[in-house]
Amino acid sequence: MRKVIQLFTFLLISLFIISCSSSESDSGSSKSGFIITSSLEVEQYGDGGGKGPRVKLPSILWPDFEYRRLIRQGKGKIEHCFIREANGTPIALGTPVTFIEDSSCFYTYIEMENGGPRNYHIGLIKIKINETGETGWIWGNAVELNEAGEN
């Protein structure tokens, strides 16, 4: 009976180690694409509510961002990606990039250089600029991904 318990324990530990180990060679599953103009319809509150005008978002790459729980009208505290326009660097349209990961927030709060804050219903994605290797965060809809096999 003791050997059965030892064998079972060994198998459990082995399965745990195998399942917890990660492979860094996911390059075959990386998605390439290029930077496009990012825009979205802003939400309107008050009389009528609903969708408002379409706004163009700045083509900027941020080195990092903060997660913050901020009050969203009618929804309580919601997790936001918090960024400052001044902390980013411009990125040219058409720049070839590789998608790395999505952020877990669906809203982004940006402090604009002119002092006015903006709160948008859009998340951020992490990308790598293929030419320089620089990584950073950009609007979730600012990258047009190539179809499978078009790297």
C-alpha positions in Angstrom: 0.0 0.0 0.0 2.9 2.3 0.8 4.3 1.9 -2.8 0.9 2.8 -4.3 0.8 6.0 -2.3 4.4 6.9 -3.2 3.6 6.2 -6.9 0.4 8.3 -6.8 2.3 11.1 -5.1 5.0 11.0 -7.7 2.5 11.1 -10.5 0.7 14.1 -9.0 3.9 16.0 -8.5 5.0 15.2 -12.0 1.7 16.3 -13.5 1.8 19.5 -11.5 5.3 20.3 -12.7 4.4 19.6 -16.3 1.2 21.7 -16.2 3.0 24.6 -14.5 5.9 24.8 -16.8 5.6 27.4 -19.6 7.1 27.3 -23.0 8.6 30.6 -24.1 8.7 29.4 -27.8 5.3 30.7 -28.7 6.7 32.6 -31.6 4.9 30.4 -34.0 1.6 31.6 -32.6 2.5 35.3 -32.7 0.3 37.5 -34.8 1.8 40.2 -37.0 0.1 43.3 -38.4 0.5 47.0 -38.8 -0.7 50.2 -37.1 -3.9 51.8 -38.4 -6.0 54.9 -37.5 -7.8 54.2 -34.2 -11.2 55.7 -33.6 -14.4 54.9 -31.7 -17.9 56.3 -31.0 -18.0 57.9 -27.6 -20.8 57.2 -25.2 -23.3 60.0 -24.4 -25.1 60.4 -21.1 -28.1 62.4 -20.1 -31.0 63.1 -22.5 -31.2 60.2 -25.0 -27.9 58.7 -24.1 -26.5 56.1 -26.6 -23.8 56.6 -29.1 -22.2 59.9 -29.8 -19.7 61.3 -32.3 -16.8 59.2 -33.6 -13.5 60.4 -32.3 -10.0 59.7 -33.6 -7.6 58.4 -31.0 -3.9 59.5 -31.0 -1.4 57.0 -32.5 0.7 56.7 -29.5 2.7 53.8 -27.9 2.9 53.8 -24.1 5.7 51.9 -22.3 3.3 50.9 -19.5 0.0 51.8 -17.8 -1.7 51.4 -14.4 -4.8 49.4 -13.6 -7.2 51.6 -11.6 -10.8 51.1 -10.4 -12.7 54.2 -11.4 -16.4 55.1 -11.1 -18.2 54.6 -14.4 -21.6 56.3 -14.6 -24.3 53.8 -13.7 -21.9 50.9 -13.4 -20.0 51.5 -10.1 -16.3 51.1 -9.9 -14.8 49.4 -13.0 -11.2 48.5 -13.8 -9.6 50.9 -16.2 -6.3 51.2 -18.0 -4.9 54.5 -16.8 -2.5 56.3 -19.1 -1.1 59.8 -19.6 -0.7 61.2 -23.2 2.6 62.8 -22.3 4.1 59.4 -21.3 3.7 58.0 -24.8 5.6 58.3 -28.0 4.0 58.8 -31.5 3.9 55.8 -33.7 3.5 56.1 -37.5 0.6 54.6 -39.4 1.6 51.4 -41.3 4.4 50.5 -38.8 4.8 46.7 -38.8 4.2 45.2 -35.4 3.6 41.9 -33.6 0.7 41.4 -31.2 1.9 40.2 -27.7 -1.1 40.4 -25.4 -4.4 42.0 -24.4 -4.9 44.1 -21.2 -7.7 42.9 -19.0 -9.5 46.3 -19.0 -12.4 47.3 -21.3 -12.1 51.0 -20.5 -9.2 53.4 -20.7 -8.8 56.7 -18.9 -6.3 59.0 -20.5 -5.0 62.3 -19.1 -4.5 64.5 -22.2 -1.6 66.9 -22.5 -4.0 69.9 -22.5 -5.2 68.8 -19.0 -8.5 67.3 -20.0 -9.2 63.7 -19.0 -10.9 61.4 -21.4 -12.6 58.1 -20.6 -13.1 55.7 -23.5 -14.8 52.3 -23.8 -11.7 50.6 -25.3 -8.9 48.5 -23.9 -5.2 48.4 -24.7 -3.0 45.7 -26.3 0.7 45.1 -26.0 2.7 45.1 -29.2 6.3 44.9 -30.4 7.6 47.2 -33.1 9.2 44.7 -35.5 12.0 47.1 -36.7 13.2 48.2 -33.3 12.0 45.5 -30.9 10.5 48.2 -28.7 7.4 47.0 -26.8 4.5 49.0 -25.5 0.7 49.5 -25.2 -1.6 50.9 -27.8 -5.4 51.2 -28.4 -7.1 47.8 -28.8 -8.3 48.7 -32.3 -5.1 50.4 -33.6 -3.6 47.2 -35.1 -4.8 45.5 -38.3 -3.6 41.9 -37.9 -2.6 39.9 -40.9 -4.5 36.8 -41.9 -3.0 33.5 -40.8 0.1 32.7 -42.7 0.7 36.3 -44.0 3.7 37.0 -41.7 
